[in-house]
């Protein structure tokens, strides 16, 4: 099977969206679904696709800081935040992830960048990044909670209803947050530990 990594093209849009939707449906890496392909207006970006026999089977997008720490967690230099990264499940074991990462590194170098951040809530992805030897740069919990009465009262004055609040906290604060607030725990809105990894080159 021939694998090709190339830049995304406008005519890839529909196939890219279908591939993204399939990957999304089996992963906890994303917090929301998208109906339009991100454009990253005002930012430098890397947008790559992996093709097998001419069909898109993997993808990755990176958005780069305009100023250090604007998008990335690290603030020591401008970096790239990997927003999209995945492959179709039936193409496991072909090294697509490594090929996409290597191609992303080369594109980032061409653009003058020297580091990438990969953040994920997906446990399989966390194990994968550790196997690749990526150092961990941080972690936090992402969760949804029902609004406290004090928040509802403030918003109700402006006729604003609120279904839930989407929040984040450091792991050491998580036990207190769970004790103090009404956390949504039922799938698919259950809390997840998000872990960040970095590649420098």
C-alpha positions as CSV (number, residue, x, y, z in Angstrom):
1,X,0.0,0.0,0.0
2,X,1.4,3.4,-1.0
3,X,1.3,6.1,1.7
4,X,1.7,9.7,0.7
5,X,1.8,12.8,2.9
6,X,1.0,16.1,1.3
7,X,-0.4,19.5,1.9
8,X,-4.2,19.9,2.2
9,X,-5.9,21.3,-0.9
10,X,-9.2,23.1,-1.1
11,X,-10.7,20.3,-3.2
12,X,-10.0,17.9,-0.2
13,X,-12.6,19.6,1.9
14,X,-15.5,17.1,1.8
15,X,-13.2,14.0,2.1
16,X,-11.3,15.7,4.9
17,X,-14.5,16.5,6.8
18,X,-15.7,12.8,6.4
19,X,-12.4,11.5,7.6
20,X,-12.3,13.9,10.5
21,X,-15.8,12.9,11.6
22,X,-15.0,9.2,11.6
23,X,-11.8,9.9,13.7
24,X,-13.8,12.1,16.0
25,X,-16.5,9.5,16.6
26,X,-14.0,7.0,18.2
27,X,-11.9,9.5,20.1
28,X,-12.1,11.7,23.2
29,X,-9.4,14.0,21.8
30,X,-11.9,16.7,20.7
31,X,-14.3,18.7,22.9
32,X,-16.7,19.5,20.1
33,X,-17.7,18.6,16.6
34,X,-17.1,20.9,13.6
35,X,-19.2,21.4,10.5
36,X,-16.6,23.5,8.6
37,X,-13.0,22.9,7.9
38,X,-10.9,25.3,10.1
39,X,-9.1,28.0,8.1
40,X,-6.8,29.6,10.8
41,X,-7.1,33.1,9.4
42,X,-4.4,35.4,10.6
43,X,-2.1,32.6,11.6
44,X,0.5,30.5,10.0
45,X,-0.6,26.9,9.8
46,X,0.5,23.5,8.7
47,X,-2.3,21.4,7.1
48,X,-1.4,18.0,6.0
49,X,-3.2,14.8,4.9
50,X,-2.1,11.2,4.7
51,X,-3.3,9.3,1.6
52,X,-3.5,5.6,1.0
53,X,-4.2,4.7,-2.6
54,X,-5.2,8.3,-3.2
55,X,-7.8,8.5,-0.3
56,X,-7.4,10.6,2.8
57,X,-6.9,8.3,5.7
58,X,-5.1,10.6,8.2
59,X,-4.7,14.3,8.9
60,X,-3.0,16.9,11.0
61,X,-3.4,20.7,11.5
62,X,-1.1,23.0,13.4
63,X,-1.7,26.6,14.3
64,X,1.3,28.7,15.2
65,X,1.7,31.4,17.8
66,X,1.9,35.0,16.5
67,X,3.5,35.8,19.9
68,X,4.9,33.3,22.4
69,X,2.2,31.7,24.5
70,X,-0.7,33.1,22.5
71,X,-1.9,29.6,21.6
72,X,0.6,27.3,23.1
73,X,1.0,26.6,26.8
74,X,4.8,27.3,26.7
75,X,5.7,30.9,26.5
76,X,9.5,30.8,26.0
77,X,9.2,30.9,22.2
78,X,6.6,30.8,19.4
79,X,5.4,27.3,18.9
80,X,2.8,25.3,17.0
81,X,-0.3,23.9,18.7
82,X,-1.5,20.7,17.1
83,X,-5.3,21.0,16.8
84,X,-6.0,18.1,14.5
85,X,-4.2,14.8,14.4
86,X,-5.5,11.3,13.7
87,X,-6.0,8.5,11.2
88,X,-8.8,6.1,10.3
89,X,-8.9,3.0,12.6
90,X,-8.5,0.5,9.7
91,X,-5.1,2.0,8.9
92,X,-3.5,1.3,12.3
93,X,0.0,-0.2,12.3
94,X,1.2,1.5,9.1
95,X,3.2,4.2,10.9
96,X,0.9,7.0,9.6
97,X,1.2,9.0,12.9
98,X,5.0,9.0,12.7
99,X,4.9,10.0,9.0
100,X,2.5,12.9,9.8
101,X,4.6,14.0,12.7
102,X,7.8,14.0,10.7
103,X,6.2,15.9,7.9
104,X,4.8,18.4,10.3
105,X,8.3,18.9,11.8
106,X,9.8,19.6,8.4
107,X,7.0,22.1,7.5
108,X,7.4,23.8,10.9
109,X,11.1,24.2,10.3
110,X,10.5,25.7,6.9
111,X,8.3,28.2,8.6
112,X,10.9,29.1,11.2
113,X,9.4,27.2,14.2
114,X,11.3,24.8,16.4
115,X,8.7,23.2,18.7
116,X,5.2,21.6,18.6
117,X,2.7,21.0,21.4
118,X,0.4,18.0,21.3
119,X,-2.4,18.1,23.9
120,X,-4.9,15.3,24.2
121,X,-7.6,13.9,26.4
122,X,-7.5,10.6,24.5
123,X,-5.7,7.9,26.5
124,X,-4.6,5.9,23.5
125,X,-3.0,9.1,22.1
126,X,-1.3,9.8,25.5
127,X,0.2,6.3,25.4
128,X,1.3,6.8,21.8
129,X,3.1,10.1,22.6
130,X,4.9,8.6,25.6
131,X,6.0,5.7,23.4
132,X,7.5,8.2,21.0
133,X,9.5,9.7,23.9
134,X,7.7,13.1,23.9
135,X,8.2,14.8,27.2
136,X,5.1,15.8,29.2
137,X,4.7,19.5,29.6
138,X,1.5,19.8,31.6
139,X,-1.8,18.3,32.5
140,X,-5.3,19.5,33.6
141,X,-8.8,18.3,33.9
142,X,-11.5,19.4,31.4
143,X,-15.0,19.0,32.7
144,X,-18.6,20.3,32.5
145,X,-20.4,21.4,35.6
146,X,-24.0,22.5,36.3
147,X,-24.1,26.2,37.1
148,X,-24.3,27.2,40.8
149,X,-27.4,29.1,41.8
150,X,-25.4,32.3,42.2
151,X,-24.3,32.1,38.6
152,X,-27.8,31.3,37.4
153,X,-29.2,34.2,39.3
154,X,-26.9,36.7,37.7
155,X,-27.5,35.4,34.2
156,X,-31.3,35.0,34.6
157,X,-31.4,38.8,35.1
158,X,-30.4,39.1,31.5
159,X,-32.7,36.3,30.4
160,X,-29.8,34.0,29.8
161,X,-30.2,30.3,30.5
162,X,-27.2,28.1,31.0
163,X,-27.1,24.3,30.4
164,X,-23.6,23.8,31.9
165,X,-20.3,25.5,32.4
166,X,-17.2,24.1,30.6
167,X,-14.2,24.4,32.9
168,X,-10.6,23.3,33.5
169,X,-8.5,22.9,36.6
170,X,-5.1,21.6,37.6
171,X,-5.0,18.0,38.9
172,X,-4.2,19.1,42.4
173,X,-7.4,21.2,42.5
174,X,-9.6,18.4,41.0
175,X,-10.6,16.7,44.3
176,X,-11.9,20.1,45.7
177,X,-13.7,21.0,42.4
178,X,-15.5,17.6,42.5
179,X,-16.5,18.1,46.1
180,X,-17.6,21.7,45.7
181,X,-19.4,21.7,42.3
182,X,-22.0,19.6,40.6
183,X,-19.9,17.9,37.9
184,X,-21.4,16.3,34.8
185,X,-20.1,12.7,34.9
186,X,-22.3,10.9,32.3
187,X,-20.9,10.1,28.9
188,X,-20.3,11.8,26.5
189,X,-19.8,14.8,28.7
190,X,-17.7,13.1,31.4
191,X,-14.5,14.7,32.7
192,X,-11.2,13.9,31.1
193,X,-7.5,14.4,32.0
194,X,-5.8,16.4,29.2
195,X,-2.1,15.9,29.0
196,X,0.4,18.0,26.9
197,X,3.5,16.7,25.2
198,X,6.2,18.6,23.3
199,X,8.6,18.1,20.4
200,X,11.6,20.4,20.1
201,X,13.8,20.4,17.0
